[in-house]
Amino acid sequence: MQSQAPDPLDLKLLQALQLDGRAPFNRIAHALGVSDQTVARRFRRLRTTVQLRVLGITDESRLGRSTWLLRLRCTPDAAEQLAGALARRPDTSYVSVISGGTEVMCAMKPRTRQARDELLLARLQRTPRVTSVSAHCLLHHFYGGPVGWLSKINALSPGEQAALSPPPTEPATTPLVLEDADEALLAILSRDGRAPLTELQASTGLPESAVKRRLDRLRSTGVLYLDVQFDHEHLGNDVVAMLWLTVAPAALADIGHALATHPEVRFAAATTGQANIVAATLHADVGGLYTYLSDKIGALDGVHSIETALTLREVKQLTYEPGR
């Protein structure tokens, strides 16, 4: 793997893809004032240098489903194997080994209550060397999901952002019901968010116009959004931390919204459990984490306590790629 750090144009391209992961290269090139070939070449290089992937993600809340955060404490010899097994599941994301190698954490998006219960109440409880399991339902997202951390790097000018931003979503008032063709589209896009229309047509057997309509419907209702997966250390963030904050109920919304504005925060949500806010943060080094905890978190009124754990290894972000 090359070690070249992204330059300003690379950063602009990354943020452009976060805004609209399916934006054609010629549209990005026009907004950035470069050639189509330059954008295509930079995209291919970033796939190697920072492991760039654009992936189609399903917003479970728009389908009436919940997302859970699992914390699995285990013996140190079992962490890697457990993380790998969870990473291979299609209903998990952000699988990490944390807490000195004695804990595995992951997000889980069960499609049904039966699938949730089978994993939480049966399979994990019987897994050897797992010493405890805690599951936390995410109640409200303050930051993350469709609005990714790359939106905070400020690589694009306001004019460039306006030129590249897709139309705002207009979520349905009731959960959307997916048809088989929708499921087929989402399955392809979960592996490659920029999959061409010809591949999407082949997966559904529908004409191009019908595929476009379904794709537009999934995006406009917020069921489908495009997210960018990349290696954070190449952007100067060597320390990834998980924070569990216990805050006063009356301060829950204010603190959550404050966290969403922090450049260090890539994800923040209200959750069930003893801690009622969970956040994932990025820092250049442990000194940066200390400063963040003491200066920014310390300045928030209503924070009673905080638990911090460093991520030792990200086994899976949005998709699992063995050997990353």
Order of alpha helices (4+ residues) and beta strands (2+ residues): alpha-alpha-alpha-beta-beta-alpha-beta-beta-alpha-beta-alpha-alpha-alpha-alpha-beta-beta-alpha-beta-beta-alpha-beta
